[in-house]
Amino acid sequence: MRKTIILTGYGYWISKKGDLLVIKKGGGEKLEVSTGNVGQIIAFSRGLGLSGDAINLMLRQGVKLILVSRGRPIGMLQSFRKGAPVKLRKEQVYAQLDVRAISIAKSIIYAKISNQIQVLRWLRRGRFKRKPDKADLLRDSYSEMDFIRREVAASNLDINNYRKRLLLWEAEASRVYWDVLSRIFPLELGFDRRRKRFEKPSDPFNLALNYMYTLLASQIWSFIELSSLDPWIGYLHMDSNRRPSLVMDLMEEFRQPVVDKPLIEFFLGLKDYEGLIDDGLDRGFLKDLSRLFFDRIREKVSFDRYTASIEGHMGRQPKKLARYIIGKLGDYIPYNVV
């Protein structure tokens, strides 16, 4: 499998030497890598420069370059498509106006709450099995979330307000989910509630969540582009010029399996939290988180009668959604293996 290179910090220059990409950093660090061994480069860095020859080589060899700014992907270097999916793009828009939009959004919210419940059940069965107070707390929490999930399943939604109702249920379930996690983590971790990037969190768990969610967004966005869907036309999140709504939609089903569960396990296994933060996340810790993320998505699992790496399933989901939108698939089933 071709690897992913992540660039963080300031002052990278990417050039070409034969069939190699040469990545240099201002301080003198240098990496030479064959384009046959690298699938994508994710750049969180400012001051990034590329030579024309390097761009040409990356396009010819299918090496994706994903640029990230302020916690979200802002662009991607890729070659032109060989064809235009006109019918799919039209149906993607039309689907926002009929029952397909409700079905897609409802299934995503149901799956997300189910995945959150699975995480809490996993914690109760495992680490907190012999701690009755926390085990009871976890059980009470996922029982409350199950009630919300059943409300979602039983709902009869209208095209004019389905997003608002579904997002209210999602917010309520997430409030319960993050609240119980804040109560089982050690106090010294400093995690009191979920804080997104714009809320400027200072605890390492929220910072790590935001970083790994950014990695997840970059992967989902890339796979949506490969499926020929428009990443800006979604069904759960409102269309916006500032964020790709379909990327946000399809991220929901992978947040718990790919980010939350492995990150919770990682933090609960730490004996202390010193050295994780240095004006943001420590550079060494960023490498640990990147390794955690990519090791996780390379794990093989069975879902929807198909066995593949989680990354493989991430690539299949947009394609399945496209088939549902154009009527070649009876329903859309979000990823639900935690």
Secondary structure as GFF3:
##gff-version 3
##sequence-region A 1 338
A	DSSP	beta_strand	3	7	.	.	.	ID=ss1
A	DSSP	beta_strand	12	17	.	.	.	ID=ss2
A	DSSP	beta_strand	20	25	.	.	.	ID=ss3
A	DSSP	beta_strand	30	34	.	.	.	ID=ss4
A	DSSP	beta_strand	38	43	.	.	.	ID=ss5
A	DSSP	beta_strand	49	50	.	.	.	ID=ss6
A	DSSP	alpha_helix	52	61	.	.	.	ID=ss7
A	DSSP	beta_strand	64	69	.	.	.	ID=ss8
A	DSSP	beta_strand	72	77	.	.	.	ID=ss9
A	DSSP	alpha_helix	86	94	.	.	.	ID=ss10
A	DSSP	three_ten_helix	95	97	.	.	.	ID=ss11
A	DSSP	alpha_helix	99	125	.	.	.	ID=ss12
A	DSSP	alpha_helix	132	154	.	.	.	ID=ss13
A	DSSP	alpha_helix	162	184	.	.	.	ID=ss14
A	DSSP	three_ten_helix	187	189	.	.	.	ID=ss15
A	DSSP	three_ten_helix	197	199	.	.	.	ID=ss16
A	DSSP	alpha_helix	204	227	.	.	.	ID=ss17
A	DSSP	alpha_helix	245	251	.	.	.	ID=ss18
A	DSSP	three_ten_helix	252	254	.	.	.	ID=ss19
A	DSSP	pi_helix	255	260	.	.	.	ID=ss20
A	DSSP	alpha_helix	261	268	.	.	.	ID=ss21
A	DSSP	alpha_helix	283	297	.	.	.	ID=ss22
A	DSSP	beta_strand	300	303	.	.	.	ID=ss23
A	DSSP	beta_strand	306	309	.	.	.	ID=ss24
A	DSSP	alpha_helix	310	325	.	.	.	ID=ss25
###
